[in-house]
Amino acid sequence: MPAQYPFCAVVGADDMTLALTLVAIDPLIGGVLVRGEKGTAKTTTVRGLAEVLPAVRVYAGDRFSIDPDDPSAVCPDGPFGASTPVVERPVRLVELPVGAGDDRVTGSLKLDAALRDGVVAFEPGLLARAHRGLLYVDEVNLLPDHLVDLLLDAAATGRVSVERDGVSVEHASRFVLIGTMNPEEGELRPQLLDRFGLTVEVTAPRDPVRRVQAVRRRLAFDADPEGFAARWAGEQDGMRARLAAARRSLADVVLDDETLTRIAELCAAFDVDGLRADLVTARAAAAHAAWRGRTLVTVEDIRVAARLALPHRRRRNPFDEPGLDQDRLDDLLGPDNPDPDPGPDGPGGPGNGAPDDTGHEGPAGNGPGSAAPEPQTAGATSVASAGEPARARLLVVKGTGDGQAGRRSRARTPQGRVAGLRGGTATGGRLHLPGTITAAAPHQRSRGGLSGGRGLALVPGDLRRAETVGRESNLVLLCVDASGSMAARRRMEQVKTAALSLLLDAYRRRDKVALVTFRRHTAEVVLPPTGSVDVASRRLADLPAGGRTPLAEGLERSWEVLRREALRDPSRRPLLVVVTDGRATSGPDPLGRAHRAAAALATSGVQVVVVDCETGRFRLGLAAQLATHLRAEHVPLGEVTADALTGVVRAATAPRAGVA
């Protein structure tokens, strides 16, 4: 087995290593969500954690890893007698791929035994393998909804039940869930987010000395993994021993009424939902005290626990940045209590590569969401604020697609309602066992199957695959007019509010979004296609308005974005929403060029909605003319920002003649 990068050697992930250490001491904390930019050693750190965890005792040959010391534990492979040997093995780190199917996650019928021997046997899945260990999901925010539902059920009950294809199995599945994600690629469902006990933000260190230290260590590991791991073996052993000691002493840590009251007041002050925040904060504070070698929980323990347990539970709007006001936390907790029993400074201490118990704060202005707003130019340029976005009704792309599973348009998806069976040489879709057996059953006598001890006799033509219909996610591209006609007539606030309403709908439907704006003499891709509507909303909020109206350039740039994204992700169907008053004032023959660009775009078959921003008593009707050239539905701005996006729904579902 190749050497893993030592957990104690990680540089620049102090909060992450601390959070992982706390859940290792008390798995009931509930897991860790790591949010961070690319290249910050998230996966490396998680994989290194398993190397320092104490071994677990299991029955020899038990595929479900029940605890031999728990008399109430029941195992599908059991029962095990007193003579069954008990062995120790390392804690498993089970990685759950985002593209895994239900059968791989929960387990399934063992096909070779069923088809060869006619025996119903169960093949355990990843949730069984992760029992009493770590379940790691890289890019957890990209996990399909059907896998999220399975994780939520297992995390809530601690068990997995499989009732499928003649199999009826139930087994324990208690694990520490660890997920990593890049926030720019989209956010988590609130239900899954709440299941993570702790959350941390990871960024690359800004101190050049620490960056050099991290690079040197990584280069040394890549050059000689075994030698590098051997040099850190002492620190690893020391941390392993310290973790084991903290686990043993956790039961001796005192959580008195005064401490619990302070935690409850803290959670109430930050307006968190439910009582899980109180429980997690209390457990994390106790684990931190045990890690520091104390039996009494101090203010510092509560401070560290709150900093890790509360940011993702704070009640916030969909586009608000997650986080915790550190100054307010300090004001609520007051000064620290004196530390009566400082933690050990031996191997595994903060000075030796182990988790640092103090929060790392980057230089001012380097935190998430702290980027400076787009500079405003002189003249007529202005930046308008947006109003409160309205909740949108379902906006769908007509027809049946083949895109990634989501919550918007009808599509053929790997998961969903079985709409039919495909046989013969059909590929794709999961094997439908009952349909396969039904197709093969009438031919068993002629094939000599199911007699003389033989199993089911199959030929390729018997195979049946399920054709399932569910919902897909789409690409919503907003093409927004940010010219002077928007700013001069004070429409930009309404435009941004309408666009935020569309983004809010995309957030709930798990869509990808993109943002193109046009003003002065050009169009700009403000945001390429991404799963993060939070980033889109921030770019929209900082969007300046002013100058001429290059409508043709906006349409042409939008088509370029859609064409490139179709090459990258051909199964994701787009919806283009053009937000404009239809004016065109930039370049020679601006209106004619815009209409020709619209007609060319209409021939592509892309579904388009034109949101008309023109207001007032006297209207030119230019947006309606644009909609005609685009073969799109014309929707007044007021209908988009109304209670239900009625006009946009009608636009998305209305038939359009002459479009493939």
C-alpha positions in Angstrom: 0.0 0.0 0.0 1.5 3.4 -1.0 2.4 5.8 1.8 -0.1 8.5 2.6 1.0 12.1 3.2 1.4 12.3 7.0 -1.5 14.1 8.8 0.9 16.0 11.0 2.9 17.3 8.1 0.0 19.3 6.5 0.7 23.1 6.4 -2.0 25.8 6.2 -5.1 23.9 7.2 -5.1 24.5 10.9 -8.9 24.8 11.3 -9.4 21.8 9.1 -7.0 19.5 11.0 -8.5 20.7 14.3 -12.1 20.0 13.2 -11.1 16.5 11.9 -9.3 15.9 15.3 -12.4 16.8 17.2 -14.7 14.4 15.3 -12.1 11.7 15.6 -12.3 12.1 19.4 -16.1 12.2 19.4 -17.7 10.8 16.2 -21.2 11.8 17.5 -20.2 15.4 16.6 -21.4 14.4 13.1 -18.7 15.0 10.6 -16.9 17.9 8.9 -17.6 20.0 5.8 -14.5 21.6 4.3 -15.1 24.6 2.0 -12.2 26.0 0.1 -10.5 27.0 -3.0 -8.6 24.6 -5.3 -5.2 23.3 -4.3 -5.4 23.7 -0.5 -4.7 20.0 0.5 -8.3 19.2 1.4 -8.2 15.7 0.1 -4.6 15.0 1.3 -5.6 16.0 4.8 -8.7 13.9 4.9 -6.8 10.8 3.7 -4.1 11.4 6.2 -6.6 11.4 9.1 -7.3 7.7 8.8 -3.6 6.9 9.4 -3.6 8.3 12.9 -6.9 6.9 14.1 -6.8 4.0 16.6 -7.6 0.6 15.2 -11.1 -1.0 15.6 -12.0 -4.5 16.8 -14.2 -6.6 14.4 -15.1 -10.2 13.9 -13.0 -12.0 11.4 -14.8 -12.2 8.1 -17.6 -9.8 9.1 -18.4 -7.7 6.1 -20.4 -5.2 8.2 -17.9 -4.5 10.9 -20.2 -4.7 14.0 -18.6 -4.1 17.4 -17.8 -7.3 19.2 -18.1 -5.5 22.5 -21.7 -4.4 21.8 -24.1 -7.2 22.7 -27.0 -5.5 21.0 -25.3 -5.3 17.6 -27.0 -7.4 14.9 -25.2 -8.4 11.6 -26.6 -9.9 8.4 -23.5 -12.1 8.4 -24.1 -13.3 12.0 -24.8 -14.4 14.5 -21.3 -14.8 15.7 -20.5 -17.2 18.5 -18.0 -16.8 21.4 -15.5 -18.9 19.4 -15.5 -16.5 16.4 -12.0 -14.8 16.3 -11.8 -11.1 16.9 -9.2 -9.1 15.1 -8.0 -5.5 14.9 -7.9 -3.6 11.7 -7.2 0.1 10.7 -10.1 2.5 10.4 -11.5 2.5 6.9 -11.6 5.7 4.8 -14.4 4.9 2.2 -14.6 7.4 -0.7 -18.0 7.9 -2.2 -17.8 9.0 -5.9 -20.3 11.6 -7.0 -21.2 9.4 -9.9 -22.0 6.2 -7.9 -25.3 4.5 -8.3 -27.8 3.5 -5.6 -26.7 -0.2 -5.8 -23.1 0.8 -5.2 -23.9 2.9 -2.2 -26.5 0.8 -0.4 -25.7 -2.7 -1.7 -27.6 -4.9 -4.1 -28.4 -8.5 -5.2 -25.3 -10.5 -6.0 -25.9 -11.1 -9.6 -23.4 -13.9 -10.2 -25.0 -16.0 -7.4 -28.5 -15.2 -8.5 -28.0 -16.1 -12.1 -25.5 -19.0 -11.7 -26.9 -20.7 -8.6 -30.4 -19.3 -8.2 -29.4 -18.1 -4.7 -30.5 -14.7 -3.4 -27.3 -13.2 -1.8 -26.6 -9.6 -0.7 -23.6 -7.6 -1.8 -22.8 -4.9 0.8 -22.4 -1.3 -0.5 -20.2 1.6 0.5 -22.4 2.5 3.5 -21.8 -0.9 5.0 -18.1 -0.7 4.4 -18.0 2.8 6.1 -19.6 1.6 9.3 -17.4 2.6 12.3 -15.2 4.5 9.9 -14.9 7.6 7.7 -17.1 8.3 4.7 -15.4 10.8 2.4 -17.2 12.7 -0.4 -15.0 14.9 -2.5 -17.0 17.7 -4.2 -20.0 16.8 -2.0 -21.9 19.8 -3.4 -22.0 18.0 -6.8 -23.6 14.8 -5.3 -26.9 14.0 -7.1 -30.1 14.3 -5.1 -30.8 10.6 -5.0 -27.5 10.0 -3.3 -28.0 12.9 -0.9 -31.3 11.3 0.1 -29.6 8.0 0.9 -26.9 9.8 3.0 -29.6 11.8 4.9 -31.5 8.6 5.7 -28.4 6.7 6.9 -27.1 9.7 8.9 -30.5 10.2 10.6 -31.2 6.6 11.5 -27.7 5.0 11.7 -29.0 2.1 9.6 -29.5 1.1 6.0 -32.5 -0.8 4.8 -32.5 -2.4 1.3 -35.8 -3.7 -0.1 -35.2 -4.4 -3.7 -35.1 -7.2 -6.3 -36.0 -9.9 -3.7 -33.5 -8.7 -1.2 -34.5 -7.6 2.3 -31.5 -6.6 4.4 -31.0 -4.1 7.2 -27.6 -3.3 8.8 -26.0 -0.6 10.9 -24.2 2.3 9.2 -22.7 4.8 11.6 -19.8 6.8 10.1 -18.1 10.2 10.3 -19.1 12.1 7.2 -16.4 14.3 5.7 -17.1 16.4 2.6 -15.0 18.8 0.7 -16.3 21.4 -1.8 -15.4 24.4 -3.8 -18.1 27.0 -3.1 -17.8 28.4 -6.7 -19.3 25.2 -8.0 -22.5 25.4 -6.1 -23.9 25.1 -2.5 -25.3 22.1 -0.5 -28.9 21.3 0.1 -29.8 22.7 3.6 -30.8 19.3 4.9 -27.4 17.8 4.1 -25.6 20.9 5.3 -27.2 20.5 8.7 -25.9 17.0 9.0 -22.3 18.2 9.1 -21.4 18.8 12.7 -18.5 21.2 11.9 -17.6 23.4 8.9 -14.3 25.1 8.1 -13.1 27.5 5.4 -9.7 26.6 3.9 -7.5 29.0 2.0 -3.9 28.8 0.9 -1.6 30.5 3.4 -0.7 34.1 2.5 2.5 34.1 4.5 5.4 33.3 2.0 7.3 31.4 4.7 4.4 29.0 5.3 3.9 28.6 1.5 7.5 27.7 1.1 7.3 25.2 4.0 4.2 23.5 2.4 5.9 23.3 -1.0 9.2 21.9 0.4 7.3 19.2 2.3 5.2 18.2 -0.7 8.3 18.0 -3.0 10.1 15.9 -0.4 7.1 13.5 -0.2 6.8 13.2 -3.9 10.5 12.4 -4.2 10.5 9.7 -1.5 7.0 8.9 0.0 8.3 6.1 2.2 11.2 8.0 3.5 9.1 11.1 4.1 6.5 9.1 6.0 9.3 7.5 8.1 10.7 10.8 9.1 7.2 11.8 10.4 6.5 8.5 12.1 7.4 9.8 15.5 4.9 12.7 15.3 2.3 10.4 13.8 2.7 7.9 16.7 2.5 10.7 19.2 -0.7 12.1 17.8 -2.2 8.6 17.6 -1.5 8.1 21.3 -2.8 11.6 22.1 -6.1 10.9 20.2 -6.5 7.6 22.0 -6.0 9.3 25.4 -8.5 12.0 24.5 -11.1 9.4 23.6 -10.6 7.7 26.9 -10.8 10.9 28.9 -13.8 12.3 27.0 -16.3 10.7 29.5 -14.6 12.5 32.4 -15.1 16.0 30.9 -17.7 17.9 32.8 -20.4 19.9 31.0 -22.1 21.7 33.9 -25.3 23.7 33.7 -23.5 27.0 33.5 -21.6 25.8 30.4 -24.7 24.5 28.7 -26.6 27.7 29.5 -23.8 29.7 28.0 -23.8 27.6 24.8 -27.6 27.9 24.6 -27.5 31.7 24.9 -24.8 31.8 22.2 -26.8 29.7 19.8 -29.9 31.8 20.4 -28.0 35.0 19.9 -26.8 33.8 16.5 -30.4 32.8 15.5 -29.6 29.2 14.6 -32.4 26.8 13.7 -33.2 23.8 15.9 -31.3 22.3 18.8 -28.7 20.4 16.9 -26.4 23.4 17.1 -26.5 23.3 20.9 -25.7 19.6 20.9 -22.9 19.8 18.4 -21.3 22.8 20.1 -21.4 21.1 23.5 -19.9 17.9 22.1 -17.2 19.8 20.2 -16.3 21.9 23.3 -16.0 18.7 25.4 -13.9 17.1 22.7 -11.6 20.1 22.6 -11.2 20.1 26.4 -10.2 16.4 26.2 -7.8 17.1 23.4 -6.2 19.8 25.5 -6.0 17.4 28.5 -8.6 19.1 30.6 -11.6 17.8 32.5 -13.4 21.2 32.7 -14.8 23.0 29.7 -13.5 26.6 29.5 -14.6 29.7 27.5 -11.9 29.0 25.0 -13.3 25.5 24.4 -16.7 27.0 23.7 -15.2 29.7 21.5 -13.4 27.1 19.3 -16.5 24.9 19.2 -18.8 27.8 18.2 -16.5 29.0 15.5 -16.6 25.5 13.9 -20.2 24.5 14.6 -22.3 27.6 14.1 -21.4 29.3 10.8 -23.3 27.0 8.5 -26.3 26.8 10.9 -26.8 30.6 11.2 -30.1 31.6 9.6 -29.4 33.4 6.3 -30.8 34.3 3.0 -29.8 32.0 0.0 -27.2 34.6 -1.3 -25.7 35.6 2.0 -22.1 34.6 2.8 -21.8 31.8 5.4 -19.7 32.8 8.4 -19.7 34.0 11.9 -19.1 37.5 13.3 -15.9 36.9 15.4 -16.2 40.2 17.2 -19.8 39.4 18.2 -18.7 36.0 19.4 -16.0 37.6 21.6 -18.5 40.1 23.0 -21.0 37.3 23.9 -18.4 35.1 25.5 -16.3 37.7 27.3 -12.8 37.1 28.4 -11.3 33.7 28.5 -11.1 31.7 31.8 -7.6 31.0 32.9 -6.4 27.6 31.6 -5.9 25.5 34.8 -4.5 22.5 33.0 -2.7 23.3 29.8 -2.5 20.6 27.2 0.7 18.6 26.5 3.4 20.1 24.3 5.0 16.8 23.3 4.7 15.1 19.9 1.5 15.9 18.2 1.4 19.4 19.8 0.7 22.6 17.8 4.4 23.2 17.3 5.0 19.8 15.7 2.5 19.9 12.8 -0.6 19.0 14.8 -3.8 21.0 14.7 -3.4 24.6 16.0 -6.2 25.5 18.4 -6.3 29.1 17.4 -8.3 30.4 14.5 -6.2 31.5 11.6 -7.2 34.8 10.1 -5.9 35.8 6.7 -4.8 39.4 5.9 -7.6 42.0 5.8 -9.6 41.7 2.6 -8.5 38.2 1.8 -11.6 36.4 3.2 -14.4 34.9 1.2 -16.6 37.5 -0.3 -14.3 40.4 0.6 -13.1 41.2 -2.9 -13.3 44.9 -3.8 -16.3 45.9 -5.9 -15.8 46.6 -9.5 -14.5 50.1 -9.8 -16.9 52.6 -11.1 -16.0 54.8 -14.0 -16.7 58.4 -14.2 -19.5 60.0 -16.1 -23.0 58.4 -16.3 -21.9 55.1 -14.8 -23.8 54.1 -11.6 -24.4 51.1 -9.5 -28.0 50.4 -8.4 -28.9 48.1 -5.5 -31.4 45.3 -6.0 -34.6 44.7 -4.1 -35.8 41.5 -2.4 -36.0 38.7 -4.9 -39.3 37.0 -5.4 -39.9 33.2 -5.3 -40.3 31.8 -8.8 -42.6 29.1 -10.0 -41.0 26.2 -11.9 -39.4 27.3 -15.1 -38.9 24.4 -17.4 -37.4 23.7 -20.8 -40.0 21.9 -23.0 -39.4 18.4 -24.2 -37.5 15.6 -22.6 -33.8 15.9 -22.1 -30.9 13.7 -21.1 -29.1 16.1 -18.7 -27.7 15.7 -15.2 -30.3 14.8 -12.6 -31.8 17.9 -11.0 -35.2 19.5 -10.2 -36.3 21.4 -13.2 -37.1 20.0 -16.7 -38.4 16.5 -17.6 -35.5 14.2 -18.6 -34.4 10.6 -19.0 -32.2 10.1 -15.9 -30.4 7.2 -14.2 -32.8 7.5 -11.3 -36.5 8.2 -11.3 -39.8 6.6 -12.2 -39.5 3.6 -14.5 -41.3 4.6 -17.7 -40.5 1.5 -19.7 -38.0 -1.2 -20.5 -35.5 -1.5 -23.4 -34.2 -4.9 -24.5 -31.9 -6.5 -27.1 -28.7 -4.5 -27.7 -29.9 -1.4 -25.8 -27.2 0.3 -23.7 -27.4 2.7 -20.9 -29.7 2.6 -17.9 -29.5 0.2 -15.1 -30.2 -3.5 -15.6 -33.8 -4.3 -14.7 -33.6 -7.8 -13.1 -37.3 -8.7 -12.9 -37.8 -7.7 -16.5 -34.7 -9.8 -17.5 -35.9 -12.8 -15.7 -39.4 -12.4 -17.1 -38.0 -12.3 -20.6 -35.8 -15.4 -20.1 -38.4 -17.5 -18.2 -40.4 -18.9 -21.2 -37.2 -20.2 -22.8 -35.7 -22.2 -19.9 -37.0 -25.6 -21.0 -35.6 -25.3 -24.5 -32.3 -24.0 -23.1 -32.0 -26.6 -20.3 -31.9 -24.0 -17.6 -33.1 -24.4 -14.0 -32.7 -28.2 -14.2 -30.0 -30.5 -13.0 -28.7 -27.9 -10.6 -28.1 -25.3 -13.4 -29.0 -21.7 -12.9 -31.0 -19.4 -15.2 -29.9 -19.7 -18.8 -29.6 -16.3 -20.4 -28.8 -14.9 -23.8 -28.0 -11.2 -24.6 -31.5 -10.7 -26.0 -33.0 -11.4 -22.6 -31.4 -8.4 -20.9 -33.8 -5.6 -20.1 -32.7 -2.1 -19.0 -34.9 0.3 -17.2 -35.8 3.6 -18.9 -36.4 6.0 -16.1 -37.9 9.5 -16.2 -37.1 12.2 -13.7 -35.9 15.8 -13.7 -32.8 17.4 -15.0 -30.9 20.6 -14.2 -30.4 23.2 -16.9 -28.1 26.1 -17.8 -29.8 29.5 -17.2 -27.9 32.2 -19.0 -28.9 35.8 -18.1 -28.1 38.4 -20.8 -28.7 41.7 -19.0 -28.8 45.2 -20.6 -26.6 47.5 -18.4 -26.7 50.5 -20.7 -27.5 54.1 -19.9 -31.2 53.6 -20.7 -31.4 51.3 -17.7 -29.7 53.8 -15.4 -31.3 57.0 -16.7 -34.8 55.7 -16.2 -34.0 54.2 -12.8 -34.8 50.7 -14.1 -31.7 49.0 -13.0 -33.0 48.2 -9.5 -36.0 46.5 -11.0 -33.7 44.6 -13.5 -31.4 43.4 -10.8 -34.4 42.3 -8.7 -35.8 40.3 -11.6 -32.5 38.7 -12.3 -32.0 37.8 -8.6 -35.5 36.2 -8.7 -34.3 34.0 -11.6 -31.1 33.2 -9.7 -33.0 32.3 -6.6 -35.0 29.8 -8.7 -31.9 28.4 -10.2 -30.4 28.0 -6.7 -33.4 25.9 -5.7 -33.4 23.8 -8.9 -29.6 23.0 -8.7 -29.0 24.6 -12.1 -25.8 26.0 -13.6 -26.0 29.8 -14.3 -24.1 32.3 -16.4 -24.2 36.0 -16.7 -23.6 38.2 -19.8 -24.0 42.0 -19.7 -23.8 44.6 -22.5 -23.1 48.3 -22.2 -21.1 51.0 -24.0 -19.6 49.3 -27.0 -19.2 45.7 -26.0 -20.6 42.7 -24.2 -18.9 41.0 -21.3 -19.1 37.5 -19.8 -19.4 38.6 -16.2 -19.7 35.0 -15.1 -19.0 31.8 -17.1 -21.3 28.9 -16.6 -21.0 27.8 -13.0 -23.0 26.0 -10.3 -22.5 28.8 -7.8 -25.4 31.2 -7.9 -23.9 33.0 -4.9 -21.1 34.2 -7.1 -23.5 35.2 -9.8 -25.6 37.3 -7.3 -22.4 39.1 -6.1 -21.4 39.9 -9.6 -24.9 41.2 -10.4 -24.9 43.3 -7.3 -21.7 45.1 -8.3 -22.8 45.5 -11.9 -22.5 49.2 -13.1 -24.9 50.7 -15.6 -24.3 53.4 -18.2 -23.3 54.1 -21.7 -24.7 53.0 -25.1 -26.6 49.8 -25.8 -24.7 47.2 -27.9 -27.6 44.8 -28.1 -26.2 42.8 -31.1 -23.0 42.2 -29.2 -24.9 41.0 -26.2 -26.8 38.4 -28.3 -23.7 37.3 -30.1 -21.7 36.9 -26.9 -24.5 34.9 -25.3 -24.6 32.5 -28.3 -20.8 32.1 -28.0 -21.2 31.1 -24.3 -24.0 28.6 -25.1 -22.1 27.1 -28.0 -18.9 26.6 -26.0 -20.8 25.1 -23.1 -22.7 22.8 -25.4 -19.3 21.3 -26.5 -18.3 21.0 -22.9 -21.6 19.6 -21.6 -23.8 18.6 -24.5 -26.5 17.0 -22.4 -27.3 20.1 -20.4 -30.1 22.1 -22.1 -29.9 25.9 -21.9 -32.5 28.6 -21.3 -31.5 32.1 -22.4 -33.2 35.0 -20.6 -32.6 38.4 -22.3 -33.4 41.3 -20.0 -33.6 44.5 -22.1 -35.9 47.3 -23.3 -35.0 46.3 -26.9 -33.1 49.5 -27.7 -29.8 49.3 -29.7 -27.7 52.5 -29.9 -24.1 51.3 -30.5 -22.4 51.1 -33.9 -23.8 51.5 -37.4 -27.4 50.3 -38.0 -27.5 49.1 -34.4 -31.2 47.9 -34.4 -30.9 46.1 -37.7 -27.7 44.3 -36.6 -29.5 43.3 -33.3 -32.5 41.9 -35.2 -30.2 39.9 -37.6 -28.3 38.5 -34.6 -31.6 37.6 -33.0 -32.8 35.8 -36.2 -29.5 33.8 -36.4 -29.8 32.8 -32.7 -33.4 31.7 -33.3 -32.3 29.1 -35.9 -30.1 27.4 -33.2 -33.1 26.0 -31.4 -32.1 27.6 -28.1 -35.1 28.4 -26.0 -35.3 32.1 -25.2 -37.4 34.4 -23.0 -37.3 38.2 -23.5 -38.0 40.2 -20.3 -39.2 43.7 -21.4 -37.8 46.4 -19.2 -39.6 49.3 -20.9 -41.8 51.3 -18.6 -43.9 54.4 -18.8 -47.0 55.5 -20.7 -45.3 55.8 -24.2 -43.5 52.7 -25.2 -41.7 51.9 -28.5 -42.3 48.1 -28.3 -38.8 47.3 -29.3 -38.4 44.4 -26.9 -41.5 42.8 -28.4 -40.0 43.1 -31.9 -36.8 41.5 -30.5 -38.9 38.6 -29.1 -40.4 38.1 -32.6 -37.0 37.8 -34.2 -35.8 35.4 -31.5 -39.0 33.4 -31.7 -39.2 33.9 -28.0 -42.0 34.8 -25.6 -42.3 38.4 -24.6 -42.6 38.9 -20.8 -43.1 42.4 -19.2 -40.7 43.1 -16.3 -43.5 43.4 -13.8 -44.6 39.8 -14.4 -41.1 38.4 -13.6 -40.9 40.2 -10.3 -44.5 39.4 -9.4 -45.4 36.6 -7.0 -45.0 33.7 -9.3 -43.0 34.3 -12.5 -46.2 33.4 -14.4 -45.0 35.0 -17.6 -41.7 33.1 -17.6 -43.4 29.8 -17.0 -45.7 30.5 -20.0 -42.6 31.5 -22.1 -40.8 28.3 -21.2 -43.7 26.0 -22.0 -45.3 27.7 -25.0 -44.8 25.9 -28.4 -42.6 27.7 -30.9 -43.1 27.0 -34.6 -40.1 26.5 -36.9 -37.6 25.5 -34.1 -36.0 22.1 -34.1 
